[in-house]
Amino acid sequence: MQGRFTINTITNISRLAFCVASIFLIILATLLIVSGTIGLVSAFIVSLDDGREEIVQAISYVVIAVAVFDADFSHLRQFRVIL
């Protein structure tokens, strides 16, 4: 049957799409942590008062990034994109 998608083909396509989207989100989460770290270091270089405000922002970045990592890896395992 030419031109028809089988269930296996659709499953593989959806796994690939989910894997690409998850990898993209993981890269963005990593960049968010790096950005928070750079902001924190640069704020402490300028003054201690700026560093205090930056600590709160950096912690929020890390919390968001960890949530993205956790959600992505659990979904990757659940949908058997990776073992």
N, C-alpha and C positions, 0 to 999 in steps of 0.2 A: 504494500500500500504506500505508494509514493505521495509525498506532500502532507502526510498526517504525522502529527507528533504523538509519540507514545508517552505513557506515564513516566517512564524512566528518563526520557529526553526532557520533559518538562521539569521533573524533579532535579535533574542535573543543572538545567539552566537556572532554576530558582536558587539552588545551592550556590552556584557561581555568583549570581547577582548579590545574594546575601553576604557571601564571603568578601566580595569587593567592597560593599557598603560598610561592613564591619571593619575591614582593614583601614578604610578611609577614616572612620570614626576613631579608631585607635591611634592613627597618626595625628589627628586633630587633638585628641586628648593628651598625647605626649607633648605636642607643641604648646598646649595650654600650661602644662607643668613647667616646661622650659621657660615660657614667657613669664610666669609667676616668679620663678627663681631669679631670672634676670632683673625683673622689676624690684624684687626684694633686695638683692645685692646692691643695685644702683641707688635705691632709696637710703640704705644704710650708709653708703658712701657720702651722700649729701648731708644728711642729718639724722639724728636718732628719732626726732618727732615724725619725720616722713616715713621712717622705718616702721613705726608702730602702725600707721594706717596701712602700709603695704603688707604687713604680716596678715592682717585680716583678709585682705584681697587675695594674697597668695594661698592662704588656707582654703578659701572658698574655691579657688581654681583647682586645688588638689582634690577637694571633696567631689567636685563635679567630674574631674578626670577619672577618679577611682570608680565612681558610679558608672561611668561610660565603659571603663575596662570590665567591670564586673558584669554588666548587662551584656556586653558583646561576647565575652568568653562563655558565659552560660548559654547564650543563644547559639553560639557556634557549636558547642557540645551537644545541645539539645537537638539541633537540626542535622547533626552529624556531618557538618561541613568539614570539621577537623575531628580527629579522634582524641 
